Structures are given as C-alpha cells and as structure tokens.
Amino acid sequence: MAVLDEKLLAILACPVCKAPLRLDEQGLVCTRTLVRYPVEEGIPILLADKAVPPHPEAEKGTFSFTAPPPAPGSQES
C-alpha cells in the first residue's frame, strides 16, 4: 500500500476535475470518477496522462486549467 502523510492527503485533489482523492492499495483515487493516480516512492504522480484509466474529462478535452489569482500584496500586474 502506498504511504502518504495525512496532511498531504488532505490537500490533494484530482488535477483534472478537482475532486478529493482517497488513498488505496494501488495509489490515489479520484472520488468523482474513480480514476487512479500512481504513488511512486511516496510521491503522488498527479498527471492526467498517468491516470488509469485515463481521466474521462481529459480525454474529451472538456477541462481547463486556470491559474489562481495573485496573492494579495504581490507585485503582479
């Protein structure tokens, strides 16, 4: 079974649909789609192309990534 720190697990989310992840014997599982992401030597590999089976939203191209807004007080314009 993969081992991850509980604090890390609490903040991880599916990189495609942002649903929470749960840990099982074979890796991290998206609670929405049941797609599994590997954990290699304690490091979560949260890449859509490494998901098993491939994430359905990634295959359709229906997801998009938006960067978070700049932190308050940052120098970004």
Residue pairs with C-beta under 8 A, 6 or more apart in sequence:
1 23
1 24
1 25
2 23
2 25
2 26
2 27
2 28
2 39
2 42
3 42
4 23
4 28
4 39
4 42
4 44
8 44
9 21
9 23
12 20
12 21
12 28
12 44
12 46
13 19
13 20
13 21
14 20
14 21
14 30
14 31
14 32
14 33
14 35
14 37
14 46
14 55
15 46
15 47
15 48
16 30
16 35
16 48
16 51
16 55
16 57
16 58
16 63
17 30
17 32
17 33
17 55
17 57
17 63
19 30
19 31
19 32
19 33
20 31
21 28
21 29
21 30
21 31
21 37
22 28
22 29
22 31
23 29
23 39
24 36
26 36
26 38
27 36
27 37
27 38
27 39
27 44
28 36
28 37
28 38
28 39
28 44
28 46
29 35
29 36
29 37
30 36
30 37
30 51
30 55
33 55
33 56
33 57
35 51
35 52
35 53
35 54
35 55
35 56
36 51
36 52
37 44
37 45
37 46
37 47
37 50
37 51
38 44
38 45
38 50
38 52
39 45
48 54
48 55
48 58
49 58
51 58
55 63
57 63
70 76
